[in-house]
């Protein structure tokens, strides 16, 4: 099931904190850097890319 862009980024952030044992603040910074580098550009445009499976 596809998520909104914001929900997908939140899920990616949560997974980073859980999988890599980093603080929420550090995970948010990583996601923000990736977003600034256009890593999530296709996710913004293609709804099918915003899923739980893709977040992992």
Number of C-alpha atoms within 10 A of each C-alpha: 9 15 16 13 18 11 14 21 20 16 18 20 22 18 17 21 17 13 9 9 11 12 14 15 10 14 21 18 13 15 18 16 12 13 13 11 10 12 13 18 12 12 19 16 11 11 14 13 19 24 18 15 9 12 16 11
